[in-house]
Amino acid sequence: MNPSSSGWINKHQPVINRFLNAQKIDASEFYELALRSGFLYGVSVTSITYGKKEPLKWTEIERTKLNLFDCLYYTYFHNQRDESDFYTEVCAFYEQINPKHTSYFSSFSKNKPGAATLEKIIQERVQTNEARFERNFSNLITNALLFLDVIAFEQYLKNKSELKNYAAALEAGLMNIIWIALMQKEEKEQYDYLLLKLFEKSLRYTKAINQEAQSLDDLSLAPFQTLFEKRYALDLGALALWDDHKLDKTEFLFLNRLGNLLQLPEEVLKVSTTHVLDFIHSNHDRISYLNYSNPVRHFYTQTSDTVKRLIIRNKKRLLQELLESKDLVMLLGQSTYRDLNKAEKKQVKAQLLDICKSIPSLAIFMLPGGGVLLPLLIKFIPELLPSAFNDNRIDPSTEDNS
């Protein structure tokens, strides 16, 4: 069975049926299986039903497909105790929840419910590091948010009305928890803020997040009522706080207070505060993004490498365009030794976007999420083109005398 080949769901379904019937797993136990597989962190190191006994050496994306299917299937099986209408319900769920401002499901929205249609949905839903990465630069984070589909599907089985409002409120609540969690860090670095931006660019049910909540006291936890909702909120908070060594006292107290407000048992708090550290250290050599100092830094480093590579490949064309804009060259040069003011930053952004429009390979900066990376573009241009900037840069000390 190969999750990259058509027909994989029909081959896999008997396996998960045997697994669920033999194990008699409750919701809490299944959640921990999903957690330990890495699925909730956006990187599936194992599959829920096969564990380490994979019949083939699957890729991370293939395991993610399996895990998403298993979570959806378990949710239906656990609530209905019968799988007969699973495909009808799950396909109807995705058709209803599909945000109109996206086109993720346009290619299969009119297909008949069934395993083949669900395969297409899952294929579209699971991001890859290729075209999807270039679209929003946030593959790992969007995969981490896949479990929101499972939670929303559980809600759909209970109440099919107001589903989009429910998903939007839950997504907003999760984003605010991540935002507040990042604010707990004693030393914030640039990639911490980029993490938040990447989460924001991964939003599916809300266009923007109100960040008025500055602490847990300001945060409404009303959207978090079920076991899956509460534990997911706590584990995403733990993921946002992870660093190279361990949680400091402030971060530990934050997670414990969040768990208490969510009315989660003490043993659940312990799992969330320790498992993310154990998971990352245990799988450090297996997963590419774990080979960086932490998963957040991976987003920053991988994205930086992408921007740098694009600049190198388009060096001549970029230099030609830059030489035609002396004001832009001057501001970019000055940005290396002083902070630009708001108007100057706006001018640089507008002129760089104009240049990106004229160079096809740099058009990715025009896509959703691309604007987040313009500071990286500004950073690398002086580093990679030092001679051009030395020759054309205007010395501030002589500017008034010219």
N, C-alpha and C positions, 0 to 999 in steps of 0.2 A: 504494500500500500504506500503510495507516494502522494502527499498532499499537494504536489505541484502538477499532478496529472488529473484530468477530468475523471469523475466517478469515485473519487477517494472517500467521499462521505458515506456512500452506500457500503463500501468495504469496511469503513471504520465503525459504523453504527453498531454492528453486533458486538464489537469489542467493548464499547462503553456500556452497552446494555448488560453484558456479563459482569463488567466491573462494578456497576451500580447495584446490581442484584446480589452480587456476592459480598460486597463490602457493607451495605446498609449504612452509608455515610450520612451523617446529619450535616446541616448547613455550615456549622462552625468547622467541622472536620474538613469539608470540601474546600472551604475558603483557605484553610491552612495549606492544603495540597496545592491550590492555585498560587498561593504566596510563595511556597517553597520551590515551585517550578520556575519562578522568576517572572511569570506572566504579569503580575501586578506591578512589577518594577519596569516593565517595558522590554524585558530581555528574557526569553524563554530558554533556560539552559536544559530543561527536561520537559517532557509532556506529562500531563496529569495522569493519564491512564496507563501509559507505557513506562513511565519513570525512566530509568537508565537502560531498560531492555528494549531498545529501539530495533525494529526489524531491518531498518535501513539507517544510514547515517544522515539524519535530517539536518537541514539548515535551521538557523534560528527562526527565520520567517515561516518555515514549514511547521515548526513546533508551535509557533504563535497561532497559526491557523487552526491547528488541532486544539489548542487550549481555548481559543475563543469558541469554537464549536462545542467543546466539552462543557464549558461554563454555561452557554446558552441552553444546551441540552439538559444539563443537570437542573438548572433553574426551572425548566418546564416540567421535567420528570418529578422533581421534588414537590412542586405545587399541584400537579395534576395526577401524579401516580399512573400516568398512561402517556405513551408517546404517539398515539394515533394521529392527533391533529397538530403535532409539533411544527411541521413545515408550513402548514397553513398559517399558524399563529406567528411564527417567527418572521415569515416573509411579510405578513400584514403589519407586523410591528415596525419593520424597517421602512416599509412604504409610508407609514404614518409619521414616523419620527424624522424622516429625511428632511433636513432644513431646505427650504426652497432656494436659499441663496447659494447652495452648493450643487455640484453636479456629480457627486460621488456615485449615485445610484441611477443615473439617467439611462445607463445602458441596459439595465435589467428590470426597471421598475414595472414594466408591463408583462414580464414573463410569468408563467403559471407557477404557483407555489410548488416546491419540491426540492430534492437534494441538489439538483443541477443549478437551480436559481440561487440557493443558499451558498453554493460554492462560489458563484460570481459575486455575491454580496461580500463574503469573507475575503475574497481576493482583492476587492476594491477597498475594503475596510482596513486591511492590514497594510501598513505603509512599507515601502522598500527604501533602500539607500540610493536609488537611481533617480528617476524623474520626480518622485514624490519628495525626495530630499531637496532637490533643487527648487521645488515649489514653496516649501515653507521652512526648510532647514531644521526640522524638528522631528525626525523619524522616531527616535527613541522615546521622546516624550509623548508623541501621539499614540505610540503603542502602549505606553503606560496608562493612557486614558481609555484604552479599549474596554476596561472593566466597567466603565460607565454605561456601555451598551447593555451589559449583563444586568446591572442594577435597574436600568430603565425598563428592560424586558420583564423583570420581576414585577415592577409596578404596573406595566401594561397588562399582565395576566390578572391583576387584581382590579384594575380600573383603567379602562381604555380611553377615558375622557381626559382632556387637559394634559396629555402626555408631553407635549412640547414644553409647556410651562413648567412641568415637573422637572424635565431634563435640564432646562435652562437654570432653574433655581438650584438644582443639585450641582451643576457645573460651576455656577457662580460661587456657591458655598465652598466647593473644593478649591477654587482659585484663591479665595480669600484666606483659607487656611494655609495654603502654600505661601501666600504673600506674608502673612503674619509669622509663619515659621521662619522664613528667610530673615525677617527683621530681628529674630532672636540671636542671630550670629554676632558674636562680639567683633569679629573682623570680617567685614564684607568685602568681597573682591568683585571684579568686573563680571566674571562668569556667573556670580550669584544673581546679578541683575539680568544677565542674558537669559538665565534659566526662566525667570519670570516672564520675560518677553516671549520666549519660545512656547511656554504654556499658553500665553495669551493668543499667540498666532495659531494655536492648535484648537481654539474654541470652535465648537460645531453648533451649539444651540444658543449662544449669546454672542453678540457682536463686540461687546466690551464689558469689562468688569469694573464695578465701582469699588475703589480701594479706600473708602472712607474708614473702614474698620482698621484700627491701629493695634488692637489687642483682642484677646479672646472675649473680654468683657463687652466689646462693641459688636461681636459677631453673633448673628442669629444661627443657632444650630437646629432650627425647626425642620430643615430639609432632611436631617439625618435621624431616621426613626428605626429602620430595619438593621439587622446585624451586618449585612453587606455594606450598607451606607456608612455606618459608624466605623467599621474596621477599615474600610477603604480610605476614609478621611484621615484616620490616624496613621495609616501606613504611608500615604502620600506626604503627610507632614514629616514623618521620619525620613523619607527619601530626600526631601528638600533640605533637611538638616545634616545629612551625612557629610562627614569630612574625612580627612586622612587617618585619623586615629580613633577618637571616641567622642561621644556627646559630652559637651561641657555641662556644668551644673545648670546654667540657665536653660540650655536646650533640653536637658533631661526633665527639669521641672515643667517646662512648657508642654512636653509630650504627656507627662503624667497628668497635668491639669486638663489638657484637652481630652484625654481618656476618661477622666473623672466626670467632666461635663457631658461627655457622650454616654455616661453611665455604663462603661465597659468594665468587666471584671479585672481584678489585679493581674491575673495570669495573662490576659490579653495584652495589657499594658507592657508586661515584661517581654512578650513575643515581639511586639512592634518596636520597642526601644533597642532590642538586641539583634533581632533577626536580620535587619538591613545591613548591619555591620558584618555579621557572620556570613551572610550571603555573598556580599561583595568580596570579602577576603577569601572565601572558599573558592570563588569562581574567577579570581583575578586573572589567571592564565588562560581561561577558556573563552572569555568574551572580549572582543576587541576594545569596547569602550571601558572595560574595567582595567585596562592596562594604563589608563591615565590615573592621575591622583584621585579623582572621584568622578562620578558620572556627569556632574555639572560641568567640570573642567573639560570633559570630553566634548560636550557640545561646543564650548568655546574654542577648543583646540582644533577640532575637526572643521569647524566653520572657518576658523582663521586660515587653515591650510587650503581650504577651497578657494577663499578669496585671493590668497597669495598666488595660487596656481593660475587663477584666471588672469591676474595682473601680468604674470610672467608671459603667459601665452599671447596676451594682447598688448605687450609692452610697446611696440612700435606705434600701433594705432592709437593707443592711449596717450603716449607722449605727443603725438601729432595734434590730438584734440586739445590736450592741456596747453600746449604752446600757443594756441589760438585764444586762450583765455588768461590774460595776465593777472586779472583780479583774482581769479580762482587760484592760480599758482602762488600769488602773494599770500592769500589767506591760508592755504594748505601749508606753506612754509612757516608762517607765523604760528600755526597750530602745534608745531613741534616744540615751542618754547613758551607759549602762553595759551590760556583758555580763550577761545573765541566767544564773543557775546552772542546773544540770542539772534540778533539780526544777521550777524556774520554766519552763524551756523545755518540759518535758513537759506542764505545766499549760496553757501557751499553745497548744501543738500540739493537745491534746485539745479545748480549748474552741473553737479555730478550726475544727477538723474538724466539731464539732457545729453550728457556724454554717453551714458549707459544706453540710452535709446539709439544712439548712432552706431554702437558696436554690438552686433547680434549676440556675441558670447556673454556680454555683460547684461543682457536683458533680464537675467534672473533677478537683478536688483529691483526690477519693476514689478515683480510678482508679489503676492501676499507674503509678508514676512521679510521681504528683501530690504526694506527700509531700515530694519533693525541692524543690519550689517554694514550700513554706510560708515559708521565710525571705524570699522575694521579696514574698509577701503581707504579711508583717510589716513589711517595709521600706516598702511603698507606702502602707499605711493611714495612718500619721502624715503622710506627705507630701501625700496627696490630701485628707485630712480634718483639716486643722490646727485649725479652729475647734472641732470636736467634741472633739478631744483636749485642747485648751487649757482648755475648759470643764469637762471631766470627769476630767482627769488629777489624781492625788493627789500633792501635793508631798511628796517624801521627808522634807523638813525638818520638816513638820508632822504626819507620819503618826503618830509616837509620842505626840503631844499630843492626838490626837483621841479 
